[in-house]
């Protein structure tokens, strides 16, 4: 007997275990990436944030993503270090995925909205600003390399998200564990 009240995020052991599972999956998936060129790579770590937003909504996904960013900074600090702006980007990414995917029968335009917001706001605008602040690199030089990378990765994210969310074998799990 599953009422909508029982399916809200209530910090139950099952919900906390799923959040922790997706956080761990994010750490693993971001460590494995496909290099493209000298400074670009394709990573599938975003999928765990997509699932956090899809299952639990914007706030849980946002805070879990920010916590994940902090955890990765502490675990792998030599490969990137900590900067609060990127933690804020991780939070926003989770919020955008949750806003566009949670409590909806996900259609292509929901996925497109989530990808566009993440690509334009968090990656291109804010990510470029954070790199400019950290390293003093001119904004136009950063944008020249970041815009093509984000266009490619945005298209990859869009296609992968549509495929994964529409896999019919996942639907029973989506229905069982998604909060309302």
N, C-alpha and C positions, 0 to 999 in steps of 0.2 A: 504494500500500500504506500505508494509514493505520491505524496501531495507536493504541491509546489513549495510549501513551507519547509518540507524536509529536504528539498533539493537546493536550498540556499547555502551559500558558503558559511559554515558555522565552525570551522576549525576542527572538524571531526578527524579522527585518526586516518580514515581513508582519504579525505581531502588533503590533509597535510602530507600524507605519503605520496599522493599524486603530484602535489606541488614540488616536493623534494625530488621525485623521480624526473620531472621535467627540468628542474634546475640542474641535476646531475647530467641529464642528457645534453643540455646546453653546453656544459663544460666539455664533454666528450666531443660533441659535433664541431665546436669552434676550434678544437685543437687539430682537427683533420680538415684540411682545405686543399683546394686545387689552385696552384699558382698560375696566374695569367700575367705574363710580362714581368717586369722588374718589381713593381710595387702593388700589384693587384692580385686578388685571389677570390675564389668562389668558396663560400662556406655555407653549410646547411644548419648552422646553429640557430638561425632564426625560427626554424620549425618548432623548437620547444617553446619559444615565446608565443608563436601562433597558437599552439595548443593551450598554453596557459590562458591566453585571452579568450579563446574559443570556449574552453571548459568553465572558467571561473570569473570572467569579466575583467573590466579595465583596471580596477584597483588592485586586485590580487595579482594580476599579470604585471602591472607596473611595479609594485613593491617587490615581487619575486625577481623580476628582471634587474631592478636596482641592486637587490641583495646579491644576485648572481654576478653582477659586474664587480661589486666589492670583493666577493669571494675570489673571482678570477684575478683581480689586482693583487690580492694577498698571496695567492698560490703561484702566480706566474708574473710577478711584478717586474722582473728583469726584461720581459718581452713587451712591455707596454707601460707599466707603471700605473699610478692612480692619478686621475684628474676628475674633479667633481662634475665637470661638464659632460663627460662621457657616461657617468652614472645617471645624470639627468636624462641624457639621450636614451639610455636603456629603459628608464622609467617611462618616458614618453612612448617609446616603441611598444611596450607592453600595454599601455593605456590605449594607443591607437588600435592595436590588434583586438583588444577586448571590446572597444567601442564599436568596431565595424563587424565583428564576428560573433559576439556573445548574444544569446537569446534571439537568434535569427535563423531562418532557413537560408543558409549562405548561398548567395548567387555571385556571379562573376563581378558585378559592380560593387559588392561588399569587399571582395578581395582586392579589386582595383583601388578602391578608396583607402584601404589599409596600406597597400603598397605605396600609393602616391604620397600619402601623408608621411609615412616613414622615410621614403626616399627623399622627398623634397624638404620637409621640415627638419627631421632629425639628422639625416645623413648629409645632404648638400648644404643646407643653411647653417644649422647649429654645429655639425661636425667640422665643417670648414672653419667656422668661427673659433672653435676650440683649438684646432691645429694652428691657426694664426696666432692666437693668444699664447699657446705653449711654445711655439718655435719661431715666431716672428716672420714666417714665410708670407710673402705677399698673397693677398686673397685671390687675385686673378690667376696667379701661378697654381695655387691649390685647386681652384675651380676648373682649370684646364685639364687636370688629371682626374679630379673627383667626379665631374659630371659624366664623362663617358663610362667610367667604372660603375656609377650608380644607375645609369640607364641600362647597362647590360645586366647588372645584378637585380634591378627592379623587374626586368622581364623574366629572369630566372625565378625570382620569388613568386611572381604572379602565376606562372605556369605550374611550378611545384606545389604551391598552395592549392590551386584548383584541383590538381590531380589527387593530392593527399586527402583533402577534405571530402572529395567525392568518391573515394574508394568504398564500395558497398560493404566490404567485410568490416570496416571500422564503424559503420552506422550503429550497430547494437551497443558498442562501447560509448559512442558519442551520446546516445540516448540515456544510457545508464548513469554516466558520471558527470554529465553537463549540469551545471547549476542553473536555476532560473531566477 
